[in-house]
Amino acid sequence: MFDSLRQTLETQQPLSDTDWLAFQSCLQQKRYAKNELLLQTGQVCRGIWFVQKGAVRSYVSKDGTEVHTGFSFENDFVTAYESMTRQEPSSVMLVALEPLEAIYFGRDELINLYQQAPSLTQLGRLILEKVIVLQQHYASLFTLYSPTERYQRLTEKYPHMVQRVPVQYIASYLGMARETLSRIRQKK
């Protein structure tokens, strides 16, 4: 049931059977319907999801408009990092973009586990690093690239995103109007 998570984790760090069994005790299988909330603005994020099947969109609301900040697909980790680490209300919404099967592990359970099995603290650090790297990639799109270059980078690095995410969400993620994205796509 949790094999895909173990395989993903072991690409970063080998896990002993003892550590895996201890880690498994923190895991919960979750299912969400399309458009179902994982986390709502104002809630405190209490854990991390690992996407087994489906997709999640992350966005903030600015003046009533959804500004997309990320998309997570199979074998990705998703969380509202700032809310989870500081235990403060989230400004981010996490919503199932497609029917979703995920593995959830709670922050408090992980902290307790780290105290019981210190060898797993490295594993937790690696999971959070993956989340942070995705966030930094998103931020760099805006500081380094023009709108056309942002779309080109997206299609080169994440071609599956263009196939699975509605165009209005991609436009929002890239910081442009849907019409602008349509013009860029027509030029290709």
C-alpha positions in Angstrom: 0.0 0.0 0.0 2.9 2.4 0.7 5.4 0.9 -1.7 5.6 3.9 -4.0 6.5 6.1 -1.0 9.2 3.8 0.1 10.6 3.6 -3.4 10.6 7.4 -3.7 12.3 7.8 -0.3 14.9 5.2 -1.1 16.1 7.1 -4.1 17.3 9.7 -1.6 18.3 7.5 1.4 18.3 3.7 2.0 15.8 2.7 4.7 16.3 -0.3 7.0 13.2 -2.5 7.5 13.1 -1.4 11.1 13.1 2.3 10.2 10.5 1.7 7.5 8.2 -0.1 9.9 8.6 2.8 12.4 7.9 5.3 9.7 4.9 3.3 8.4 3.2 3.7 11.8 2.8 7.5 11.0 1.2 7.0 7.6 -2.5 7.2 6.6 -4.0 6.4 3.3 -6.2 9.3 2.1 -8.6 9.7 -0.9 -10.0 12.9 -2.2 -12.6 13.7 -4.9 -11.8 16.1 -7.6 -11.9 19.7 -6.2 -12.0 18.5 -2.6 -10.0 20.6 -0.1 -6.9 19.1 1.5 -6.2 22.4 3.3 -8.1 25.7 3.4 -6.9 29.2 3.9 -6.8 30.0 7.6 -6.3 26.4 8.7 -3.0 25.3 10.2 -1.3 22.7 8.1 -0.6 19.7 10.3 1.3 17.4 7.9 2.6 16.4 4.5 0.9 14.5 1.7 2.6 12.2 -0.8 0.7 11.9 -4.1 0.3 8.3 -5.2 -2.2 9.0 -7.9 -3.8 12.2 -9.2 -2.8 15.8 -8.7 -3.0 18.7 -6.3 -3.1 22.4 -7.0 -1.8 25.0 -4.6 -3.0 28.6 -4.7 -3.5 31.8 -2.7 -6.4 34.2 -3.1 -5.5 37.7 -3.9 -8.3 40.2 -4.2 -10.7 37.3 -5.0 -8.5 35.9 -7.7 -6.8 32.5 -7.5 -3.0 32.8 -7.9 -1.6 29.4 -8.4 1.7 28.6 -6.7 2.2 25.0 -7.6 1.0 21.6 -8.9 1.9 18.3 -7.4 1.7 15.0 -9.2 2.5 11.3 -8.7 5.5 10.8 -6.3 5.5 14.5 -5.2 5.2 15.7 -1.7 2.8 18.6 -1.0 2.4 20.7 2.1 1.9 24.4 3.1 5.5 24.5 4.4 5.4 27.8 6.3 2.1 26.9 8.0 3.3 23.5 8.9 6.7 24.5 10.3 5.5 27.5 12.2 2.0 26.1 13.1 0.3 29.3 11.9 -2.8 29.7 9.7 -2.1 28.9 6.1 -2.4 31.5 3.3 -2.3 28.6 0.8 -5.2 26.4 -0.4 -4.5 22.8 -1.4 -7.1 21.3 -3.6 -7.4 18.0 -5.5 -7.1 18.8 -9.1 -8.0 15.2 -10.1 -9.3 12.4 -8.0 -6.5 11.9 -5.5 -4.9 9.0 -3.7 -2.3 10.2 -1.2 -0.4 9.1 1.8 -0.6 11.5 4.7 1.8 11.8 7.6 1.2 14.2 10.4 3.8 16.7 11.7 3.4 15.8 15.4 3.7 12.1 14.7 6.9 12.7 12.7 8.4 14.8 15.5 7.7 12.0 18.0 9.1 9.4 15.6 12.3 11.5 15.2 12.8 11.4 18.9 12.3 7.6 19.0 14.3 6.8 15.9 16.9 9.6 15.3 18.0 7.9 12.1 14.8 9.1 10.5 15.5 12.8 11.0 17.6 12.7 7.9 14.6 11.3 6.0 12.4 14.2 7.2 14.9 16.7 6.1 15.1 15.1 2.6 11.3 15.3 2.3 11.2 19.0 3.2 14.1 19.7 0.9 12.1 18.3 -2.0 9.2 20.6 -1.1 11.5 23.6 -0.8 13.3 23.0 -4.1 9.9 23.0 -5.9 9.1 26.3 -4.3 12.4 27.8 -5.2 12.0 26.7 -8.8 8.7 28.5 -8.9 10.2 31.7 -7.5 13.1 31.6 -10.0 10.6 31.6 -12.9 9.7 35.2 -12.2 13.1 36.5 -11.5 15.0 35.0 -14.4 12.5 34.6 -17.3 10.1 36.5 -19.5 6.6 35.2 -19.8 7.4 33.4 -23.1 10.5 31.8 -21.5 8.5 30.8 -18.4 6.1 28.9 -20.6 9.0 27.3 -22.6 10.7 26.2 -19.3 7.5 24.8 -18.1 6.8 22.7 -21.2 10.4 21.5 -21.3 10.7 20.6 -17.6 7.1 19.5 -16.9 5.4 18.5 -20.1 2.9 16.4 -18.1 1.7 19.6 -16.4 0.6 21.2 -19.7 -1.4 18.0 -20.5 -3.1 17.7 -17.1 -3.7 21.2 -15.8 -6.4 23.5 -17.2 -4.9 26.4 -19.2 -6.3 29.1 -16.9 -4.5 27.5 -13.9 -1.2 27.4 -15.9 -1.6 31.0 -16.9 -2.2 31.9 -13.2 0.9 29.9 -12.2 3.0 31.6 -14.8 1.8 35.1 -13.7 -0.1 36.0 -16.9 -3.5 36.4 -18.3 -5.1 33.4 -20.0 -5.2 35.4 -23.3 -1.4 36.1 -23.0 -0.7 32.4 -22.6 -3.0 31.6 -25.5 -1.0 34.0 -27.7 2.3 32.5 -26.6 1.0 29.0 -27.2 -0.1 30.0 -30.8 3.4 31.2 -31.6 4.9 27.8 -30.8 
